[in-house]
Amino acid sequence: MNINDLQLADKRIIIVEDDIPSIRYYETLLKSSGANVRIFRNGKEFVDYLNEGNEKIDLIFMDFLIPLINGIECLRIFRRERKNVPVLMLTAYSSEQSKTEAYLAGCNEYVLKPIYPEKIFFLLEKYLRHESAATLIN
């Protein structure tokens, strides 16, 4: 099974990341799944987007260290309104303090970079696949 088998055409995935190679990498992997991908290059853009409306979001890839408003603060702001959307904190910081801070802010996974395609595929399947399977049963 590979990412093309995921069929995420009905899913909206947000990427909050300032590193261009990382953005291109995630975007390339996600677009092949058919997902609707929205990218924010800094925390302020993401927070402004949240304040503008209430679009459906299925999953967020959140970098820990992003300009203007960091990933932890973005996560806290996001969690005030939306408790059930999975947020994956993607980071190069391996400190226990960073990890604890991220989980306390409400992330579902704390993932260390570099992140290989298999790991991204596993996480997409874990957080998005079960949802579509549950919908088919009902």
C-alpha positions in Angstrom: 0.0 0.0 0.0 1.2 3.5 -0.8 0.1 7.1 -0.4 -1.9 7.0 -3.7 -4.1 4.3 -2.1 -5.2 6.7 0.6 -7.8 8.6 -1.5 -8.0 11.7 0.6 -9.9 13.8 -2.0 -12.4 14.9 0.6 -9.8 15.9 3.1 -8.4 19.4 3.9 -4.9 19.3 5.2 -3.2 22.4 6.5 0.6 22.8 6.5 2.1 25.5 8.7 5.8 25.6 7.8 8.3 28.2 6.8 11.0 25.9 5.3 10.5 25.8 1.5 12.0 22.4 0.8 9.9 20.9 3.6 6.7 22.6 2.2 7.5 21.2 -1.3 8.1 17.7 0.2 4.9 17.5 2.2 2.9 19.1 -0.6 4.2 16.6 -3.2 3.4 13.6 -0.9 -0.1 15.0 0.0 -1.1 16.0 -3.5 -0.7 12.5 -4.8 -3.3 11.4 -2.3 -5.8 13.9 -3.8 -6.0 15.9 -0.5 -6.9 19.6 -0.5 -3.7 21.2 0.8 -3.4 24.7 2.2 -0.1 26.2 3.2 0.8 28.9 5.6 4.4 30.2 5.8 4.1 31.7 9.3 1.9 31.5 12.4 0.2 34.8 11.9 -1.1 33.8 8.5 -2.5 30.6 10.0 -4.1 32.4 13.0 -5.6 35.0 10.6 -7.1 32.2 8.5 -8.6 30.6 11.6 -10.2 34.0 12.5 -11.6 34.5 9.0 -13.9 31.5 9.0 -14.8 28.0 10.1 -13.7 25.9 7.1 -13.4 22.2 7.7 -9.9 21.1 8.6 -9.1 17.4 8.8 -5.4 17.4 9.8 -2.7 19.9 10.5 1.1 19.6 9.9 2.5 22.2 12.3 6.2 23.2 12.4 7.4 23.9 15.9 9.5 27.0 15.0 7.7 29.2 12.6 7.9 33.0 12.2 5.7 35.6 14.0 3.6 33.2 16.1 5.3 29.9 17.0 3.8 26.5 16.5 3.0 26.0 20.2 1.1 29.3 20.3 -0.7 28.5 17.0 -1.7 25.1 18.5 -3.1 26.7 21.7 -5.1 29.2 19.7 -6.4 26.4 17.4 -7.4 24.2 20.3 -9.6 26.9 21.9 -12.1 26.2 19.1 -11.3 22.8 17.7 -10.5 20.0 20.0 -10.9 17.0 17.8 -8.8 17.8 14.7 -5.5 15.9 14.7 -2.4 18.1 14.8 1.0 16.7 14.0 3.9 18.8 15.4 6.9 18.4 13.1 10.2 19.6 14.4 13.9 19.2 14.6 13.8 19.8 18.4 14.3 16.5 20.2 14.3 18.0 23.7 11.9 16.5 26.3 10.9 20.1 27.2 9.8 20.9 23.6 7.9 17.6 23.4 6.1 18.1 26.7 5.2 21.7 25.7 3.8 20.5 22.4 1.7 17.7 24.0 0.4 20.1 26.7 -0.6 22.6 23.9 -2.6 19.8 22.4 -0.7 18.1 19.6 -1.6 14.5 18.7 1.9 13.5 17.6 5.4 15.0 18.0 7.4 14.0 15.0 11.1 14.6 14.6 12.5 15.7 11.2 13.6 14.3 8.9 10.3 12.7 8.3 10.3 9.9 5.7 7.4 9.2 3.4 6.5 6.0 5.2 6.0 7.9 8.4 3.8 10.5 6.8 1.8 7.8 5.1 1.4 6.0 8.5 0.2 9.1 10.2 -2.2 10.0 7.4 -3.6 6.5 7.5 -3.8 6.6 11.3 -5.7 9.9 11.5 -7.6 10.1 8.3 -8.3 6.6 7.1 -10.2 5.3 10.1 -12.6 8.3 9.7 -13.5 7.3 6.1 -13.8 3.7 7.1 -16.2 4.6 9.9 -18.3 6.7 7.5 -18.7 3.7 5.2 -20.0 1.5 8.0 -22.7 4.0 9.1 
